[in-house]
Amino acid sequence: MSEESNKLDPISAVGIVSSLTKIPDGYYVVTQTTDGSDADLWKDGLFKSKVTRYLCFSRKTEPEVVVDMKLIDIKDPLPESFTPVLETLDKKEAAMRKRRLCVKMSTREAAETAVCDIQITAKSKYQLVNYTCVGEINNMGIWYRMGDVPRSQSSHQTRSAPKLDALHNTRIGISRPQYQQQNSGIYTMTVLDDVPFMVSEKFSVKPQQMQQVNLMGITIKSLAEIEEEVSRGCNARLPPPPLAQNAKQTVLGCN
């Protein structure tokens, strides 16, 4: 978008008026073409008519803005998502004859760009730079220009909220067990990936240096201590060998 179009506020309403003396508050009326001719959309080429129609628009800050415009034949079907301008704003009379002006609206928060200016040219072959032609009526062309929709501080905060939520979810995902990530088929790379984990040397204690700990009446022993007690217990329960028993009986018999 050019710098000039960015300075213009987006258009929030488009209408038709039948009299220049009854213009609604906050509306701009396109009374002349770009070359200074009368921009009456109803005028007859042969006879001067008492009926007049002028295009007007408003830049009031509203919840919705105009994002597109079309000029179609009155017998053509209405384009999807477009609203026709059927009556004049001042007298509620038919807005146009043979042709129908349609506008497409969008919420201000959802729209990145919107219509910011409307011009009317007297010759169909005359083109406006950075403008889009809506269509022709009574040998005049209706053109509109797009511009960026300015954002308030509150809307910036609202749009930033999903990003903060995504970051929060990413941080939560770091503490999830790895098996949950594998079962779901999704694995998120984190800052801790590929970082080797090692136990500090101050926590490395040899078995002989370990001390017995008594926890709630239960004595915690090292593996070496357990093996030593088992070995002594087994040796105490083993019966003496046969030779030792015979020798004992012989000694007793001699006595």
C-alpha positions in Angstrom: 0.0 0.0 0.0 1.2 3.6 -0.8 1.8 6.1 2.0 -1.1 8.2 0.8 -3.6 5.4 1.1 -2.4 4.5 4.5 -3.2 8.0 5.8 -6.9 7.6 4.9 -9.2 5.9 7.4 -11.1 2.9 6.1 -14.6 3.4 4.8 -17.3 2.0 7.0 -20.4 2.7 4.9 -21.4 3.4 1.3 -24.7 4.9 0.2 -26.6 7.0 -2.3 -28.4 10.3 -1.7 -30.9 12.1 -3.9 -30.3 15.6 -2.7 -27.1 17.5 -1.8 -29.1 19.4 0.8 -29.8 16.4 2.9 -26.5 14.7 3.4 -26.3 12.5 6.4 -23.9 13.5 9.2 -20.4 12.1 8.7 -20.8 11.3 5.0 -18.7 12.5 2.1 -20.5 13.0 -1.2 -18.8 12.5 -4.6 -20.4 15.4 -6.5 -17.8 15.7 -9.3 -15.8 13.4 -11.4 -12.0 13.5 -11.5 -12.1 16.0 -14.4 -14.6 18.3 -12.8 -17.9 17.1 -14.4 -21.1 16.4 -12.6 -21.1 13.0 -10.9 -24.8 12.5 -11.0 -25.4 8.7 -11.4 -29.1 9.1 -12.6 -28.7 11.8 -15.3 -30.1 11.2 -18.7 -27.9 11.9 -21.7 -30.7 13.4 -23.8 -33.0 15.2 -21.3 -32.2 17.0 -18.1 -33.9 15.1 -15.3 -35.1 16.4 -12.0 -34.0 13.2 -10.4 -30.4 13.1 -9.1 -28.3 10.4 -7.4 -24.9 10.9 -5.8 -22.6 8.4 -4.3 -21.6 9.0 -0.7 -19.5 7.2 1.9 -18.5 7.5 5.6 -15.3 7.0 7.4 -16.8 6.8 10.9 -15.1 4.3 13.2 -17.6 1.4 13.2 -17.3 -2.3 14.0 -17.3 -3.1 10.3 -15.5 -1.8 7.2 -16.0 -2.1 3.5 -13.6 -4.5 1.9 -15.0 -4.8 -1.6 -17.4 -3.3 -4.1 -19.2 -4.4 -7.2 -21.5 -2.8 -9.8 -23.8 -5.3 -11.4 -26.8 -5.4 -13.7 -30.1 -5.2 -11.8 -31.1 -8.6 -13.2 -27.8 -10.3 -12.2 -27.8 -12.5 -9.0 -26.4 -10.9 -5.9 -22.7 -11.9 -5.4 -22.0 -14.0 -2.3 -21.4 -12.1 0.9 -22.3 -8.7 -0.8 -25.1 -6.4 0.3 -26.9 -4.2 -2.3 -27.5 -0.5 -1.9 -31.3 -0.4 -2.7 -32.5 2.9 -1.4 -31.3 6.5 -0.9 -30.3 7.4 2.6 -32.3 10.7 2.6 -35.6 9.8 0.9 -35.6 6.0 0.8 -36.2 6.1 -2.9 -34.7 3.7 -5.5 -30.9 4.1 -5.4 -30.2 3.4 -9.1 -31.9 2.3 -12.3 -30.7 -0.7 -14.4 -27.6 -1.1 -12.3 -27.0 -2.1 -8.6 -24.2 -1.1 -6.4 -23.1 -3.9 -3.9 -20.7 -3.7 -1.0 -18.9 -6.4 1.0 -18.4 -5.8 4.7 -16.0 -7.3 7.2 -15.3 -6.8 10.9 -12.6 -4.3 11.6 -10.6 -6.7 13.7 -10.6 -9.4 10.9 -9.8 -7.0 8.0 -6.2 -6.3 7.1 -7.1 -3.9 4.3 -10.3 -2.1 3.4 -11.7 0.5 0.9 -10.3 3.9 1.9 -11.3 6.1 -1.0 -13.9 6.2 -3.9 -13.6 8.3 -7.1 -15.7 8.7 -10.2 -14.3 9.2 -13.7 -16.1 10.8 -16.6 -14.5 8.6 -19.3 -14.4 4.8 -19.1 -11.0 4.7 -20.8 -9.5 6.9 -18.2 -7.8 4.9 -15.4 -6.7 5.8 -12.0 -3.4 4.6 -10.6 -3.7 2.3 -7.6 -7.5 2.2 -7.9 -9.8 -0.7 -8.9 -12.7 -0.1 -11.3 -16.1 -1.3 -9.8 -18.0 -0.8 -13.1 -19.6 1.8 -15.4 -22.8 3.6 -15.2 -24.0 6.5 -17.5 -20.6 6.6 -19.2 -18.9 7.1 -15.8 -16.6 4.7 -14.0 -16.7 4.1 -10.2 -13.2 3.4 -8.7 -12.1 2.5 -5.2 -8.8 2.3 -3.5 -7.6 -0.1 -0.8 -5.6 0.8 2.3 -4.4 -0.7 5.5 -6.7 -0.9 8.5 -5.1 0.9 11.5 -4.9 -1.1 14.7 -5.5 0.2 18.2 -3.4 -0.8 21.2 -6.1 -3.1 22.5 -6.4 -4.9 19.1 -2.6 -5.4 19.1 -2.8 -7.0 22.6 -5.7 -9.2 21.5 -3.8 -10.4 18.4 -0.7 -11.1 20.5 -2.6 -13.3 23.0 -2.6 -16.4 20.8 1.2 -16.1 20.4 1.7 -16.0 24.2 -0.6 -19.0 24.6 1.4 -20.9 22.0 4.6 -20.1 23.9 3.0 -21.1 27.2 1.9 -24.4 25.6 5.4 -25.0 24.3 6.9 -24.5 27.8 4.4 -26.9 29.2 5.3 -29.5 26.6 8.9 -29.5 27.8 7.8 -31.1 31.1 5.6 -33.8 29.5 6.8 -37.4 29.7 8.4 -38.6 26.5 6.1 -41.6 26.2 3.1 -39.3 25.8 4.8 -37.5 22.9 5.6 -40.9 21.2 2.0 -42.2 21.6 0.5 -39.1 20.0 2.9 -39.3 17.1 4.1 -35.7 17.8 7.5 -34.7 19.1 8.4 -31.1 19.8 12.1 -30.1 19.7 13.0 -28.2 22.9 16.0 -26.4 24.1 17.0 -29.4 26.3 17.2 -31.8 23.4 20.7 -33.2 22.6 22.0 -31.9 26.0 23.9 -34.7 27.8 22.9 -35.3 31.4 25.6 -36.5 33.9 25.6 -37.0 37.7 27.9 -34.7 39.5 31.0 -36.4 41.0 30.1 -35.2 44.5 27.1 -37.5 44.4 29.3 -40.5 43.3 30.0 -42.6 46.5 31.7 -45.9 46.6 29.9 -48.8 48.3 32.4 -49.0 51.1 32.0 -45.4 51.9 28.2 -45.7 52.1 26.7 -45.5 55.6 23.8 -47.4 56.9 20.6 -45.4 57.1 17.8 -46.2 59.4 14.5 -45.1 58.0 11.3 -45.8 60.1 13.0 -48.9 61.6 14.3 -50.2 58.3 18.0 -50.3 57.9 19.2 -49.5 54.4 22.5 -51.4 53.6 24.8 -51.5 50.7 24.9 -54.5 48.3 28.3 -55.6 49.7 26.9 -55.7 53.3 23.9 -57.7 52.2 26.0 -60.2 50.4 28.3 -60.6 53.4 25.4 -61.2 55.8 23.8 -63.8 53.4 27.2 -65.6 53.1 27.6 -65.8 56.9 24.0 -67.0 57.4 24.4 -69.8 54.9 27.7 -70.9 56.4 26.1 -71.0 59.9 23.3 -73.3 58.7 25.4 -75.8 56.8 25.8 -79.2 58.6 29.4 -80.4 59.3 31.0 -82.7 56.7 30.8 -86.5 57.2 34.5 -86.8 58.2 34.0 -84.3 61.0 31.0 -86.2 62.3 32.9 -89.6 62.3 35.8 -88.0 64.1 33.5 -86.6 66.8 31.8 -90.1 67.3 35.3 -91.8 67.6 36.4 -89.4 70.3 33.2 -89.9 72.2 33.5 -93.7 72.0 37.0 -93.7 73.4 35.8 -91.8 76.4 
